[in-house]
Amino acid sequence: MLPENFSKNLSVEVAKIRSELEEEMKRSGYWSQGDLSEEAYHFRQAFAMDTMAFPQWLQFILIPRVDEILGKNGSFPTESMVAAQAVREFDGDDNAGQLVSLLSQFDALINRG
C-alpha cells in the first residue's frame, strides 16, 4: 500500500512540472495567444492530431486537464506517453529540447504514480 502522503506529493510535483511547462512553452514561442475554434475540440485522434498542432494540444487540452485534476484533488491517469509524442512532434527542433525534457519528467511522475 502507498503512503497516505504519496498522492499529495505527486500533486505537488505535477503542479511544479505543469508550471514549468507553461513557462517553457511561452519562452520557446509555442504558447498561443488566441483561442482555438470550437471545431478544434471535436477531435477523434490521439493528441487531437486531426484538429490541432501538438503544442496547441498541450496548451488547450493537457494543461487544463492537469489543472482540473489538481483543483479537484483528483486522480491522475495510471499511464502517460506524452513525451514519446513530443519526441516525434519536435524531432529536429532544437528549440524544443527543454519542453521534451519536462514532458519526460511529467510522464515519469504519472507512470510511477
C-alpha positions as CSV (number, residue, x, y, z in Angstrom):
1,M,0.0,0.0,0.0
2,L,1.2,3.5,-0.8
3,P,1.9,6.0,1.9
4,E,-1.0,8.4,2.6
5,N,1.0,11.5,1.5
6,F,2.1,9.8,-1.8
7,S,-0.8,11.3,-3.7
8,K,-0.2,14.7,-2.2
9,N,3.5,14.6,-3.1
10,L,2.6,13.5,-6.6
11,S,0.2,16.5,-7.0
12,V,2.9,18.9,-5.8
13,E,5.4,17.5,-8.2
14,V,3.0,17.5,-11.1
15,A,1.9,21.1,-10.3
16,K,5.6,22.2,-10.5
17,I,6.1,20.5,-13.8
18,R,2.9,21.9,-15.2
19,S,4.0,25.4,-14.2
20,E,7.4,24.9,-15.8
21,L,5.8,23.5,-18.9
22,E,3.7,26.6,-19.4
23,E,6.7,28.9,-18.8
24,E,8.8,26.9,-21.3
25,M,6.1,27.0,-23.9
26,K,5.9,30.8,-23.6
27,R,9.7,31.2,-23.6
28,S,10.1,29.0,-26.7
29,G,7.2,30.5,-28.7
30,Y,4.9,27.5,-28.6
31,W,2.2,29.3,-26.4
32,S,-0.7,30.6,-28.4
33,Q,-2.2,34.0,-27.5
34,G,-5.6,33.3,-29.2
35,D,-8.3,30.7,-28.6
36,L,-9.0,27.7,-30.7
37,S,-12.1,27.4,-32.8
38,E,-14.9,25.2,-31.3
39,E,-14.3,22.7,-34.1
40,A,-10.8,22.1,-32.9
41,Y,-12.2,20.5,-29.7
42,H,-14.1,17.9,-31.7
43,F,-11.0,15.7,-32.4
44,R,-11.1,12.0,-32.9
45,Q,-7.4,11.2,-32.9
46,A,-4.9,10.9,-30.1
47,F,-3.3,14.2,-29.1
48,A,-6.0,15.8,-31.3
49,M,-3.7,15.4,-34.3
50,D,-6.7,15.8,-36.6
51,T,-7.7,19.2,-35.4
52,M,-4.8,21.0,-33.8
53,A,-1.0,21.1,-33.6
54,F,0.7,19.3,-30.7
55,P,1.7,22.5,-28.9
56,Q,-2.0,23.5,-29.0
57,W,-3.0,20.2,-27.6
58,L,-0.5,20.7,-24.7
59,Q,-1.9,24.2,-24.1
60,F,-5.6,23.7,-24.6
61,I,-6.1,20.0,-23.6
62,L,-3.3,18.7,-21.4
63,I,-2.6,21.7,-19.2
64,P,-6.3,22.4,-18.4
65,R,-6.9,18.7,-17.7
66,V,-3.9,18.7,-15.2
67,D,-5.3,21.9,-13.7
68,E,-8.7,20.3,-13.3
69,I,-7.3,17.2,-11.6
70,L,-5.1,19.3,-9.3
71,G,-8.1,21.6,-8.4
72,K,-10.3,18.7,-7.5
73,N,-7.6,16.7,-5.8
74,G,-8.5,14.0,-8.4
75,S,-6.6,11.0,-9.5
76,F,-4.2,11.2,-12.4
77,P,-4.2,8.5,-15.1
78,T,-2.0,5.5,-14.4
79,E,0.0,5.9,-17.6
80,S,1.2,8.8,-19.8
81,M,3.1,8.8,-23.0
82,V,3.1,12.5,-23.8
83,A,6.9,12.6,-24.0
84,A,7.0,9.9,-26.7
85,Q,4.6,12.0,-28.8
86,A,6.7,15.1,-28.1
87,V,9.9,13.4,-29.4
88,R,8.1,12.6,-32.6
89,E,6.5,16.0,-33.0
90,F,9.6,18.0,-32.1
91,D,12.1,15.9,-33.9
92,G,14.9,18.1,-35.2
93,D,13.6,21.2,-33.4
94,D,16.5,22.4,-31.2
95,N,14.1,24.9,-29.6
96,A,12.0,22.1,-28.0
97,G,14.7,20.2,-26.0
98,Q,13.6,21.6,-22.6
99,L,10.0,21.1,-23.5
100,V,10.6,17.4,-24.3
101,S,12.6,17.1,-21.1
102,L,9.7,18.5,-19.0
103,L,7.2,16.2,-20.7
104,S,9.5,13.2,-19.9
105,Q,9.6,14.3,-16.3
106,F,5.8,14.5,-16.4
107,D,5.5,11.0,-17.8
108,A,7.9,9.6,-15.2
109,L,5.8,11.1,-12.4
110,I,2.5,9.8,-13.8
111,N,3.8,6.4,-14.6
112,R,5.2,5.9,-11.1
113,G,2.1,7.4,-9.6
